[in-house]
Structure formats: C-alpha cells, structure tokens
Amino acid sequence: MEKAFTCEDRRQIESSIGERYGKAAISPEGMFGYPTGEAGLEGQGYDAGILKTLPQEILASYCGVGNPFSLGPVNKGGFVLDIGCGAGVDTVVAAVMVGPEGKAVGIDLTSAMVARAKENLKKTSLENVSFREGSAEDLQFPEAHFDAVISNGAFNLVIDKRRALREVYRVLKPNGRIMIADQVLTADPPGDIAARIRSWAG
Ligand SMILES: C[S@@+](CC[C@H](N)C(=O)[O-])C[C@H]1O[C@@H](n2cnc3c(N)ncnc32)[C@H](O)[C@@H]1O
C-alpha cells in the first residue's frame, strides 16, 4: 500500500505532519479528539508516583493516544528508544523507570517537537535522556542497541510502516521488547491517493 506514494506524495505527507505537530509542540490542548496533557496521562493510567515528580509544563505537552508502559515496565539499567517522542513525556517517564544506570533516547520527525522535548528536559534534573530529530523509517542507531523500543501515537503517521518495524527489530537487542500504543483505522482508507494524503495527519 505504501509503495503507491511518490516522492512528492511523501513530501506532502511529511509537510502536513510537520505543520500539525509543529502546532502541537506549542500546546496540544484542543487539537485532538482525545484527552491530552495531564488528563490524558491520568486517563491512560500512567504511574502517578512518577507523574508527580514531573513539572506541569511537561505533563501538559503529552499528546499520546495510549500508555506503552501498560504492556510492562522498562527495566532498571535498560536502554530505551522512544520513536515519535513528541515533546518527550514518555521518554522522560522511561528515563525515570530505568534510573541513572539506564538511558532513554527520543527521536521525532518534527523539529519543533524535538526542540520542545529539549526545553522540557531542562525543567528536570535527569541526565540520562537525549533527544534528536529522526525518522522511524531510518533509525540512526547500530543494530542490537536497545533493550526496549516504545512508541505512542506515532506509527499510524509513519508512511512505510513495514520498513519502520524492520528498523525497530534491527536496533533491538535479542529478547528486547517493543511496546507500542497507537490508533488503527478500522474502515478502508480513502481509495483516492490525494484524499488519503490530505487525511494523513488530520
Ligand atoms: C500524536 S504525536 C505523539 C507524541 C508523543 N509520543 C506523545 O505521546 O506525546 C505523534 C508524533 O509522531 C511524530 N512522527 C510522525 N511520523 C514520524 C516518523 N516517521 N518518524 C518519527 N516521528 C514521527 C510526529 O512528529 C509527532 O510528534
């Protein structure tokens, strides 16, 4: 299905993602059909003990659709990659869970989100977190590098999901874990390519 997209289609999709999530980087409030910010985190059952250690501005920037940690915790000392990290809330939660012996890295396609994640990080005392711009389809990490890969609300936006999943399996250590929270389309996507592109990041 993804192979039907031309380079120009891809450019348009990525540009619409950049536009929408550039706005969400300022504040996701009122932009999505589900609760974001603190209400979203509480509703998704995130660890209240961890949330209370984080500043309100960080919690407010959450726009995930679920809770990847509902599939299990990330282990102390582990090395975690957060794909489509947005403003970095899950990355920071993972960093708290793995502790100072572990590390969490967040990547996102949208430069404004990465900038917001870095600003958010400055409001914490965590030293085991980093953020960088990057695509799920081309992970700039060596193979067998991470103990866990998490993602929240990002894979639905990835153009070539098969390629992105291959990348996840490449960078995961043997017995590493992938924990994805996302939304799925239950109806058929629009048959017309132009309509599909327009609806991509809507
Ligand atoms: C709904 S937001 C979720 C952000 C964050 N995970 C959270 O829970 O707050 C989806 C994010 O996926 C990012 N994204 C979309 N396509 C991507 C791709 N191919 N690679 C990396 N990030 C991507 C967007 O820029 C956006 O920040």
The ligand as an ORCA input file, in Angstrom:
! r2SCAN-3c Opt
* xyz 0 1
  C       0.429     12.043     18.399
  S       2.111     12.642     18.496
  C       2.655     11.717     19.897
  C       3.867     12.322     20.557
  C       4.368     11.601     21.797
  N       4.683     10.209     21.518
  C       3.396     11.700     22.941
  O       2.888     10.626     23.347
  O       3.133     12.799     23.456
  C       2.880     11.795     17.117
  C       4.341     12.177     16.869
  O       4.879     11.311     15.854
  C       5.820     12.039     15.112
  N       6.087     11.337     13.843
  C       5.269     11.180     12.789
  N       5.849     10.465     11.813
  C       7.076     10.125     12.282
  C       8.170      9.378     11.744
  N       8.128      8.828     10.523
  N       9.286      9.241     12.491
  C       9.365      9.806     13.727
  N       8.365     10.532     14.276
  C       7.235     10.685     13.576
  C       5.154     13.414     14.956
  O       6.075     14.419     14.594
  C       4.540     13.601     16.351
  O       5.414     14.303     17.205
*
